[in-house]
Amino acid sequence: MPKIAADGQHLTVLNLFSTDAPEKQVKLLAAMREIVDSAAYEGWISSTVHAGQDKPGTANFIQWRSTEDLEVRYSGEEFKHRTLPLFGEITTSIRLLQNEIAFTQAKPELGGTEISPDRDDYTAIELFGVAEADQEDLIDALGTSQEWLVDVPGYRTHTVLRGLRARGIEGKFVVSYSQWDSKEAYDAFRGVAEADRSPERQKVDARVAALQTWQDENTYRVVHTRSAGE
């Protein structure tokens, strides 16, 4: 079961694919499962496939030993002439994001952050554009400044990823990856009227809004995972 930790040991790649129909999501998931199950790349550690919930699409959370190992994969004939063309046929956008884990937080009783189809997490992935000069401030606003989340009903964990480089988007970015008990718990948290939010949350929300240049949000469930050596 892959674990998420801010220990600086891995390059974390988040590949986000959107599409315009549920049947295309099914094709995407089948293709991703096949790639994950046959993975034998130098430096590859784990891959975890997510299925879109509110919108059709997929996300693949991948851990690599280094950027150099990933670039070997990207420069390979299979990736350039089979994988990318296949995904290009059934997607409306492809974003390949290279990151490092900047912050993780979990409810104390969980003992850390894990991702697996054996769990029942409802997962939200939020992607924020940010000016280069503001990236670290946004990481702090989404991470350390939200320690109060552990007391929110239904909250389980969240991880903040520092964007390093990407294909499919321009400029700097930050990612928030959060896990919840259910869609209902997440929707209830998101749906609290601004006037009813705690002063802590209002302050953080205002700070995030001031720092971000754009935002994209989708929700997922984990459907497949595999690690090197399995």
Solvent accessible surface area in square Angstrom, and as a share of the most:
residue,aa,sasa,rsa
1,M,104,0.46
2,P,8,0.05
3,K,125,0.53
4,I,8,0.04
5,A,48,0.38
6,A,53,0.41
7,D,74,0.38
8,G,72,0.69
9,Q,125,0.55
10,H,66,0.29
11,L,12,0.06
12,T,2,0.01
13,V,0,0.00
14,L,0,0.00
15,N,15,0.08
16,L,8,0.04
17,F,10,0.04
18,S,34,0.22
19,T,11,0.06
20,D,92,0.48
21,A,17,0.13
22,P,98,0.62
23,E,108,0.48
24,K,67,0.28
25,Q,29,0.13
26,V,97,0.56
27,K,117,0.50
28,L,0,0.00
29,L,25,0.13
30,A,58,0.45
31,A,11,0.08
32,M,4,0.02
33,R,96,0.35
34,E,99,0.44
35,I,23,0.12
36,V,3,0.01
37,D,76,0.40
38,S,77,0.50
39,A,4,0.03
40,A,95,0.74
41,Y,56,0.21
42,E,123,0.55
43,G,12,0.12
44,W,16,0.06
45,I,50,0.25
46,S,2,0.02
47,S,5,0.03
48,T,0,0.00
49,V,0,0.00
50,H,0,0.00
51,A,1,0.01
52,G,7,0.07
53,Q,72,0.32
54,D,88,0.45
55,K,110,0.47
56,P,43,0.27
57,G,5,0.05
58,T,0,0.00
59,A,0,0.00
60,N,12,0.06
61,F,1,0.00
62,I,14,0.07
63,Q,12,0.05
64,W,6,0.02
65,R,129,0.47
66,S,30,0.20
67,T,38,0.22
68,E,122,0.55
69,D,15,0.08
70,L,3,0.02
71,E,66,0.30
72,V,104,0.60
73,R,29,0.11
74,Y,9,0.03
75,S,69,0.44
76,G,26,0.25
77,E,111,0.50
78,E,80,0.36
79,F,12,0.05
80,K,90,0.38
81,H,125,0.56
82,R,109,0.40
83,T,3,0.02
84,L,54,0.27
85,P,61,0.38
86,L,57,0.28
87,F,10,0.04
88,G,45,0.43
89,E,134,0.60
90,I,19,0.10
91,T,21,0.12
92,T,86,0.50
93,S,41,0.27
94,I,42,0.21
95,R,33,0.12
96,L,8,0.04
97,L,0,0.00
98,Q,8,0.03
99,N,0,0.00
100,E,62,0.28
101,I,24,0.12
102,A,30,0.23
103,F,34,0.14
104,T,43,0.25
105,Q,23,0.10
106,A,23,0.18
107,K,48,0.20
108,P,112,0.71
109,E,130,0.58
110,L,69,0.34
111,G,75,0.72
112,G,33,0.32
113,T,7,0.04
114,E,46,0.21
115,I,0,0.00
116,S,4,0.02
117,P,52,0.33
118,D,127,0.66
119,R,62,0.23
120,D,103,0.54
121,D,9,0.05
122,Y,17,0.07
123,T,0,0.00
124,A,0,0.00
125,I,5,0.03
126,E,20,0.09
127,L,3,0.01
128,F,6,0.03
129,G,0,0.00
130,V,8,0.04
131,A,46,0.36
132,E,129,0.58
133,A,97,0.75
134,D,45,0.24
135,Q,13,0.06
136,E,93,0.42
137,D,67,0.35
138,L,0,0.00
139,I,13,0.07
140,D,54,0.28
141,A,0,0.00
142,L,10,0.05
143,G,0,0.00
144,T,70,0.41
145,S,33,0.21
146,Q,23,0.10
147,E,100,0.45
148,W,36,0.13
149,L,10,0.05
150,V,40,0.23
151,D,121,0.63
152,V,25,0.14
153,P,115,0.72
154,G,16,0.16
155,Y,1,0.00
156,R,39,0.14
157,T,0,0.00
158,H,4,0.02
159,T,0,0.00
160,V,0,0.00
161,L,0,0.00
162,R,55,0.20
163,G,1,0.01
164,L,54,0.27
165,R,110,0.40
166,A,32,0.25
167,R,103,0.38
168,G,59,0.57
169,I,28,0.14
170,E,158,0.71
171,G,62,0.59
172,K,62,0.26
173,F,2,0.01
174,V,0,0.00
175,V,0,0.00
176,S,8,0.05
177,Y,0,0.00
178,S,7,0.05
179,Q,0,0.00
180,W,4,0.01
181,D,67,0.35
182,S,37,0.24
183,K,85,0.36
184,E,124,0.56
185,A,20,0.15
186,Y,10,0.04
187,D,62,0.32
188,A,67,0.52
189,F,27,0.11
190,R,97,0.35
191,G,60,0.58
192,V,53,0.30
193,A,56,0.44
194,E,126,0.56
195,A,94,0.73
196,D,111,0.57
197,R,54,0.20
198,S,54,0.35
199,P,115,0.72
200,E,104,0.47
201,R,19,0.07
202,Q,68,0.30
203,K,156,0.66
204,V,10,0.06
205,D,49,0.26
206,A,64,0.49
207,R,83,0.30
208,V,17,0.10
209,A,67,0.52
210,A,87,0.68
211,L,27,0.13
212,Q,50,0.22
213,T,89,0.52
214,W,91,0.32
215,Q,72,0.32
216,D,39,0.20
217,E,47,0.21
218,N,29,0.15
219,T,6,0.04
220,Y,9,0.03
221,R,125,0.46
222,V,15,0.09
223,V,19,0.11
224,H,32,0.14
225,T,28,0.16
226,R,47,0.17
227,S,23,0.15
228,A,56,0.43
229,G,85,0.82
230,E,129,0.58
